[in-house]
Amino acid sequence: ASPAASRTPRVGCRRPASASVMAAGPSTDAPPGGRRRAFHSAPPSRDGRPATVHHVLPPSDGGRSDEPPAVSDPSTVKRHFRRRLDSARADSALGGGPDRIRRQHARGSLTARERLGLLFDGDTFREVDALVSHRCRDFGMDGNAVPGDGVVAGHGLVGGRRVYAFAQDFTVYGGSLGEAHARKIGKVMDMALRSRSPVVGLNDSGGARIQEGTDSLAGYADIFQR
């Protein structure tokens, strides 16, 4: 018997010919609206050459707007990132949303951003960490993350002097203080300390955010320590 015939057959899972491991570049026969890429796969074909399989990618501008682009084209990635950034900034500016803002006004209260707008000179206020949100995944919080996490923090000019400030937003979780919320407050306090500038705090909160448990209490401790 020949050596090939007497060889013991291999037992176990074998990678299919379509298992792609290395991109070889785009093909010229791409279908309309899509991209076609060639891949080398393992194991090689019987004649010793690497087997090739084509995988059709969806159009780069198709699909849901919140899905990452399927290709690494810089212009596509930049466009997708800009779309996500603009959406997150709009959500942060709205806080708890139009309905809660109306209820805040009905009680005779201003929103956090409106209060800061009255405090600072003109358009000098610069917000920090506007897109920060909590990392709590308990008690239904995993699907309820608002950019900014219920506090607006930053710095600007008051009477021509540099001032740091934070304003709790009652329209977001009742202004309750959580881990990320506390870190934003602590950050502007540290910035003010380094520059020897005053800090203004506008409190409008229901207290600790109970969903975050001891993380919320630790946030209070960090603020009090400063």
Secondary structure, DSSP 4 states (H G I P E B T S, - for coil): --HHHHSPPP-S----TT-EEEEEEE-S-PPTTSEEEEEEESS--TTSSPEEEEEEEPPTT-S-TTSPPSS--HHHHHHHHHHHHHHHHHHHHHTT-HHHHHHHHHTT---HHHHHHHHSSTT--EESSTT------STTGGG---TTTTEEEEEEEETTEEEEEEEE-TTTGGG-B-HHHHHHHHHHHHHHHHHT--EEEE----SB-GGGTHHHHHHHHHHHH-
